[in-house]
Amino acid sequence: MTEPDPDFLEATRTSYDAIAADYAARFPDAMGGVPFDRALVSAFAELARAHSPAPVADLGSGPGHVTALLHDLGLAAFGVDLSPRMVALARRAHPGLRFHVGTMTRLDLPDATLGGILALFSLIHVPDDHLPVAFAEFHRVLRPGAPALLAFQAPDREDRLHLTERFGHEIALDHYWRTPEKVARLLGKAGLEPYARVLREPQDAEKYPKAFVLVRRTVS
């Protein structure tokens, strides 16, 4: 019997279903117009190409812009998102690519099959006590040596922000702010070895620094 989803998954799914169309219209650029971020994704793609033709998963793919970028970078990319409405928008915008509904805490994928994982600003909705579960799933589905690139907001202190409204819609969405050091430590415990950590300062209207953590599944 399948266990019921934790409450945070249902709240996140319902919230993004409510704002899906407005979110896609507000963020039409895959990397928010920041060339540095695009360069980091390109570096990740180069590492992942070493594992071709193994596919690459964009976890928290939203409207599919980043999945399409990975495809343009030569990867067999597909998207996974918790929100059915986001998945529907992604399929409509990128009909040649594959998107499906799912959660990073329980990936419907065979062991050791992925050539890479990209998780840009999707871990921010996962509570601390569920992070080890998600990272264990990353380790399970990645091929030995394959990379994973994570990005998240990184204020100077850990915190939890609860949103009840966005784009005029009523939601119940939690954001968890964490340090790069904490995320890297948890990844290491899951058998994902460090490759690089980058902290980028806020640009334009951004409020917080952005952290990028690149790891690889251990070979042994």
Helices and strands as residue ranges (DSSP letters): H 7-26, H 35-49, E 56-59, H 65-72, E 77-81, H 84-93, E 98-101, E 116-120, G 123-125, G 128-130, H 131-141, E 147-153, E 159-166, E 169-177, H 180-189, E 192-200, E 210-217
